[in-house]
Amino acid sequence: QVDVVESGGGLVQPGGSLTLLCAASGSSFRISAMGWYRQVPGKQREMVAEILIAGKATYADSVKGRFIISRDNDKSTVTLEMNSLKPEDTAIYYCNTVHGSQVNNNWGPGTQVTVSY
């Protein structure tokens, strides 16, 4: 089991950039794929980006070309670099483990990202 803590959220203007950090604890991080997900209150959570153990990444079409996910297995961290941010990117962002293409159903507090003037 891996526990995660998200940080780095905040208020940013449209067109700006922000980088989120996911710090993980537990012995299974090195054998877990990881992902970033986001949710607007009242709506369903959606996948933003996922990264395999060796580093292969996939992205939602809505963020492809703007966001970059990366991981450091020695430091047990996952980052999400967000560029050219849009108001529709506003959401609570969560980090979690992925096993067999299924996301862990235990979620942390997430970190709020607000894109607005």
C-alpha positions as CSV (number, residue, x, y, z in Angstrom):
1,Q,0.0,0.0,0.0
2,V,1.2,3.5,-0.9
3,D,0.2,6.7,0.9
4,V,0.4,10.0,-1.1
5,V,0.4,13.7,-0.2
6,E,-0.3,16.2,-3.0
7,S,1.0,19.8,-2.9
8,G,1.7,22.7,-5.2
9,G,-1.8,23.9,-6.0
10,G,-2.9,27.5,-6.0
11,L,-4.2,30.4,-8.0
12,V,-2.8,31.1,-11.5
13,Q,-3.9,33.3,-14.4
14,P,-4.9,31.8,-17.7
15,G,-1.9,31.0,-19.8
16,G,0.3,30.6,-16.7
17,S,2.1,27.5,-15.4
18,L,2.0,25.5,-12.2
19,T,3.8,22.3,-11.0
20,L,2.2,19.8,-8.7
21,L,4.1,17.4,-6.5
22,C,3.0,14.0,-5.2
23,A,5.1,12.6,-2.3
24,A,4.6,8.9,-1.7
25,S,5.4,6.7,1.2
26,G,5.5,2.9,1.5
27,S,7.5,0.1,0.1
28,S,5.5,-0.5,-3.1
29,F,6.1,2.8,-4.9
30,R,8.8,1.4,-7.2
31,I,6.4,-1.3,-8.5
32,S,3.4,0.9,-8.9
33,A,2.3,2.9,-11.9
34,M,1.1,6.3,-10.9
35,G,-1.4,8.8,-12.1
36,W,-2.9,12.3,-11.7
37,Y,-6.6,12.8,-11.7
38,R,-8.9,15.8,-11.2
39,Q,-12.4,16.5,-10.1
40,V,-14.8,19.4,-10.0
41,P,-17.3,19.3,-7.1
42,G,-20.5,17.6,-8.3
43,K,-18.9,16.0,-11.3
44,Q,-17.0,12.8,-11.9
45,R,-13.3,12.4,-11.4
46,E,-11.3,12.2,-14.7
47,M,-7.8,10.9,-15.6
48,V,-5.3,13.6,-16.4
49,A,-2.1,11.7,-16.9
50,E,-0.6,8.3,-16.0
51,I,3.0,7.1,-15.9
52,L,4.3,3.6,-15.8
53,I,7.1,2.3,-13.6
54,A,9.7,2.7,-16.4
55,G,8.4,6.2,-17.3
56,K,6.1,5.8,-20.3
57,A,3.4,8.4,-20.0
58,T,-0.2,8.9,-21.3
59,Y,-2.4,12.0,-21.2
60,A,-6.0,12.9,-21.5
61,D,-6.7,14.6,-24.8
62,S,-7.7,17.8,-23.0
63,V,-4.2,18.3,-21.6
64,K,-2.0,16.7,-24.2
65,G,0.8,19.0,-25.3
66,R,0.3,21.2,-22.2
67,F,1.0,18.9,-19.2
68,I,4.0,16.7,-18.5
69,I,4.0,13.9,-15.9
70,S,7.3,12.6,-14.5
71,R,8.5,10.4,-11.6
72,D,11.6,9.9,-9.5
73,N,11.6,6.4,-8.1
74,D,14.6,7.1,-5.9
75,K,12.7,10.0,-4.2
76,S,9.3,8.3,-4.4
77,T,7.8,11.4,-6.1
78,V,5.6,12.2,-9.1
79,T,5.2,15.7,-10.6
80,L,2.7,17.2,-13.0
81,E,4.0,20.2,-14.9
82,M,1.0,22.3,-16.1
83,N,1.5,24.9,-18.8
84,S,-0.8,27.2,-20.9
85,L,-3.4,26.7,-18.2
86,K,-7.1,27.3,-19.0
87,P,-10.1,28.2,-16.7
88,E,-11.5,24.7,-17.5
89,D,-8.4,23.2,-15.8
90,T,-9.7,24.4,-12.5
91,A,-10.3,21.4,-10.2
92,I,-9.0,19.5,-7.2
93,Y,-6.0,17.4,-8.4
94,Y,-5.3,13.9,-6.9
95,C,-2.4,11.5,-7.1
96,N,-2.8,7.8,-6.8
97,T,-1.4,4.4,-7.7
98,V,-2.6,2.3,-10.6
99,H,-2.6,-1.5,-10.7
100,G,-3.7,-3.5,-13.7
101,S,-5.1,-0.4,-15.3
102,Q,-7.3,0.2,-12.2
103,V,-6.8,3.2,-9.9
104,N,-6.7,2.7,-6.2
105,N,-10.1,3.6,-4.7
106,N,-8.5,5.2,-1.6
107,W,-8.0,8.9,-2.2
108,G,-6.0,11.6,-0.4
109,P,-7.0,15.2,0.2
110,G,-5.8,16.4,-3.2
111,T,-4.6,20.0,-4.0
112,Q,-6.8,22.8,-5.4
113,V,-5.8,24.4,-8.7
114,T,-7.7,27.6,-9.7
115,V,-7.1,29.2,-13.1
116,S,-8.6,32.7,-13.1
117,Y,-7.8,36.4,-13.3
